[in-house]
Amino acid sequence: MTPSYLFKRLLLVIYTLVIVSLLVFGITQILPADAAVTLLGQSATPEALEALRIKLGLNEPAWLQYWHWLTGVFSGDFGTSMRTGLPVATTLLDALGRSLILAAFSLTLMLAIAIPLGILSAVKRGKAADLIVSVLSYVGVSLPEFVTATLLLLLFADVWQLLPATGYVPLTENFWDGISHLVLPVITVSLIMVAHVSRMVRSEMVDVLHTDYIRAARLKGLSRRRVLLRHALRNGLLPTITIVALDVGYLLGGIVVVEEIFAIPGIGRELIVAVASRDLPAIQAGVMILAATYCVVNFLADLAYAWLDRRIQFS
């Protein structure tokens, strides 16, 4: 991977974020509700509403509001929350940290389950093990998050009372208590991803196992384990990296249901609250943080591609 490629990717990231900033700012400007009315209520006087608009800069032209906001974003200042009066960056980055913890545990559990299941299904293609994995995968894909979460809560928190139902405890305060609160949401999120990632691994492994270089490796007398893990899996995982990279974006922005059910104050839940209260700085900052996360994850996926397959060259 050459320095020129890294520079091009950096420019692409900046370009993407600028486009996203234009879109999110434009969308927030055309929202039907008035932010001043949302904050002060319908009974507020016109004078109070106008004073608040001036204080928040809502009386300025849209292009000037955008310029002030964009320059603040690139300097690390996402503005002040209209709802809490606190810096948006502090609130959302704390929420992002909680979502990242949930995402990291979920991804780890998913990969630990999905990759072995995919390999097993590919090696035992057409046999009972393949059929069982396929059926479980289809069931996992069919069950939405709120159904899985409800079933897990009913069994582990209500009937058996083995795990806490809701809440979030920082791992730095009480590690094992924090882990116990994460078990059910992590399982809920992981089961959804295991279903489709294991199918992807199976599909790619079936194709790779029938290639000439795998046959050549077997003819050389290499062990079955070495052929599977060092040769077949390394190339079979390439498309899976793309799926996992997309899953990271889903985990950060798309698990609002899971965060809401288990009362985890993650960034998805914060965005829902921001939209409901028409907290424009929080909405804009939240979307920008998620967009930046997407860009970083896709860049890391490119690095993983180059590491797994040395034939791939980026220039």
Order of alpha helices (4+ residues) and beta strands (2+ residues): alpha-alpha-alpha-alpha-alpha-alpha-alpha-alpha-alpha-alpha-alpha-alpha-alpha-alpha
